[in-house]
Amino acid sequence: MTRIGIIEDNIFLLKSFRDYLNSAEGMTVVFSCASMEEAKEQIELKQSLSPDIILLDIFLPGESGLEGIPYLKSKFPTAKIIMLTAYNEDGLIINCLKQGASGYALKTAQLSHLIDVINQTSRTGAFIDELSIGKVISNLQSKKESSFKDILTFREKEIVALVEKGYSYKQMSDTLFVTTYTINYHLKNIYKKLNIHSKSELLSKIMDESKG
């Protein structure tokens, strides 16, 4: 029996995935949550069995799926994490794989495709949607110079992009649907990684890179 965890903020999709997989032979959904925060609460309270496969949405309210990968890997070291998303971007795919995801599947596929995704991941340990394979290869073969953003998480890159646009803390929190406290927390992490101490230094770094 393959045990599956699902983290997806679209309630309709969450229910559809859960019901469909529970009805499939040899599969059972051990948890289904609409956010990383809800998943962490269930996991810490040990309200579910350990999953073999985790289907994880990238764009979640609050903590993103990309940011949640290290936590899930720490709790379930043997579980294979498959990112589910509607976005087929090479940088996004590579960042997910670097964080520890075992694969990447598009949510635009039919529900029956989920069975193939799970079975292939269980059998080979990995899955990349055929529409994404070319993008992964092109990214790995590209000779672009490295950017300071390469060491940032997806959410941190989102915040850097908003800083570049001149957004205030309030505007950033409204745009990303998080609190200003969360914005400040991420900015502190960004400053630490880049060895800087303020938004003005961050802007300077952004401008220096754009000139290069």
C-alpha positions in Angstrom: 0.0 0.0 0.0 1.4 3.4 -1.1 0.8 6.0 1.6 0.3 9.6 0.2 0.3 13.0 1.8 -1.2 16.0 -0.1 -0.6 19.7 0.6 -2.7 21.9 -1.8 -4.4 25.2 -1.0 -7.2 24.8 -3.7 -9.8 23.0 -1.6 -11.6 21.7 -4.7 -8.4 20.1 -6.0 -7.4 18.9 -2.6 -10.7 17.0 -2.2 -10.5 15.7 -5.8 -7.0 14.4 -5.4 -7.8 12.8 -2.0 -11.0 11.1 -3.1 -9.5 9.9 -6.4 -6.3 8.5 -4.8 -8.3 6.8 -2.0 -10.4 5.1 -4.6 -7.3 3.8 -6.5 -6.1 0.3 -5.8 -3.0 0.1 -3.6 -3.1 3.7 -2.5 -4.3 5.5 0.6 -4.1 9.2 1.6 -2.7 9.6 5.1 -3.0 13.4 5.3 -4.5 16.2 3.2 -3.9 19.8 4.2 -4.5 23.2 2.6 -1.3 24.8 3.9 2.2 24.0 5.3 1.0 25.4 8.7 -1.9 22.9 8.8 0.4 20.1 7.7 3.0 20.9 10.4 0.3 20.9 13.0 -0.9 17.5 12.0 2.6 16.1 11.7 3.7 17.4 15.1 0.6 16.0 16.7 1.3 12.7 14.9 -2.2 12.7 13.5 -1.2 10.7 10.4 1.0 7.8 9.2 4.3 8.5 7.5 3.8 9.0 3.8 5.8 7.3 1.0 4.9 10.1 -1.5 4.0 13.7 -0.8 2.2 15.8 -3.4 3.1 19.4 -2.6 1.8 22.6 -4.2 4.5 25.2 -4.7 2.4 28.4 -4.2 0.7 28.2 -0.8 -0.6 30.9 1.6 1.9 31.7 4.3 4.9 29.3 4.0 5.3 28.2 0.4 5.7 24.6 -0.7 9.3 25.3 -1.7 10.1 26.6 1.7 8.4 23.6 3.3 10.5 21.0 1.6 13.4 20.9 4.2 10.9 20.5 7.0 9.1 17.6 5.2 12.4 16.0 4.4 13.5 16.2 8.0 10.3 14.6 9.2 10.0 12.0 6.5 13.5 11.3 5.2 12.5 8.4 2.9 9.4 10.1 1.5 9.5 11.3 -2.2 8.2 14.8 -2.6 6.5 15.6 -5.9 5.8 19.3 -6.6 2.4 20.0 -8.1 2.1 23.3 -9.9 0.6 25.1 -12.9 3.9 26.9 -13.5 6.3 25.3 -15.9 9.4 27.5 -15.3 12.9 26.2 -15.5 14.2 28.2 -12.5 11.3 27.1 -10.4 11.9 23.4 -11.3 15.6 23.6 -10.5 15.0 25.3 -7.1 12.5 22.6 -6.1 15.0 19.8 -7.0 17.8 21.6 -5.2 15.7 21.8 -2.0 15.1 18.1 -2.1 12.1 17.4 -4.2 12.1 14.2 -6.1 10.0 15.4 -9.0 7.8 18.0 -10.6 4.3 17.5 -12.2 1.9 19.9 -13.7 -1.6 20.2 -12.2 -3.0 20.8 -15.6 -2.8 17.0 -16.3 -5.8 14.7 -15.8 -6.5 13.1 -12.5 -5.6 9.7 -13.9 -2.1 11.1 -14.6 -1.5 11.3 -10.8 -1.5 7.5 -10.6 1.3 7.4 -13.2 3.3 10.1 -11.4 3.0 8.2 -8.1 3.8 4.8 -9.6 6.8 6.1 -11.5 8.2 7.9 -8.4 7.7 4.8 -6.3 9.4 2.6 -8.9 12.3 4.9 -9.9 12.6 7.4 -7.1 11.9 10.4 -9.3 9.5 12.0 -11.8 9.7 15.1 -14.1 6.8 16.0 -16.3 7.7 15.5 -20.0 6.9 19.2 -20.7 9.5 20.2 -18.1 12.4 17.9 -19.0 13.6 20.2 -21.8 13.6 23.2 -19.5 15.6 21.3 -16.8 18.2 20.3 -19.4 18.5 23.8 -20.9 18.9 25.3 -17.4 21.6 22.9 -16.4 23.5 23.4 -19.7 23.2 27.2 -19.7 26.3 29.2 -19.0 24.7 32.1 -17.3 26.7 33.8 -14.6 25.6 32.9 -11.1 23.4 35.5 -9.3 23.3 36.3 -5.6 19.7 35.2 -5.8 20.7 31.6 -6.4 21.2 31.1 -2.6 17.8 32.5 -1.8 14.6 30.5 -1.3 11.6 31.1 -3.7 9.8 33.2 -1.1 13.0 35.3 -0.5 13.3 35.9 -4.2 9.7 37.1 -4.3 10.5 39.6 -1.5 13.6 40.8 -3.3 11.5 41.4 -6.4 9.0 43.5 -4.4 11.9 45.4 -2.7 13.2 46.2 -6.2 9.8 47.6 -7.1 9.9 49.9 -4.1 7.1 48.2 -2.1 6.7 49.0 1.6 6.4 46.3 4.2 2.6 46.7 4.2 2.4 46.4 0.4 4.6 43.3 0.4 2.5 41.7 3.1 -0.7 42.4 1.2 0.8 41.1 -2.1 2.1 37.9 -0.6 -0.8 37.4 1.9 1.4 37.2 4.9 2.0 39.5 8.0 4.5 42.3 8.1 6.3 40.2 10.8 6.8 37.4 8.2 8.2 39.9 5.7 10.6 41.2 8.3 11.6 37.6 9.2 12.4 36.8 5.6 14.3 40.1 5.0 16.5 39.3 8.0 17.3 35.9 6.5 18.1 37.6 3.2 20.4 40.1 4.9 22.2 37.3 6.7 22.7 35.2 3.6 24.0 38.2 1.6 26.0 39.7 4.5 24.2 43.0 4.4 22.2 45.0 6.9 19.5 47.0 5.3 17.0 47.4 2.4 19.2 50.1 0.9 22.2 47.7 0.8 19.9 45.1 -0.8 18.8 47.6 -3.5 22.4 48.5 -4.1 23.2 44.8 -4.7 20.2 44.5 -7.1 21.4 47.6 -9.1 25.0 46.3 -9.2 23.8 43.0 -10.7 21.5 44.6 -13.2 24.5 46.7 -14.5 26.7 43.7 -14.8 
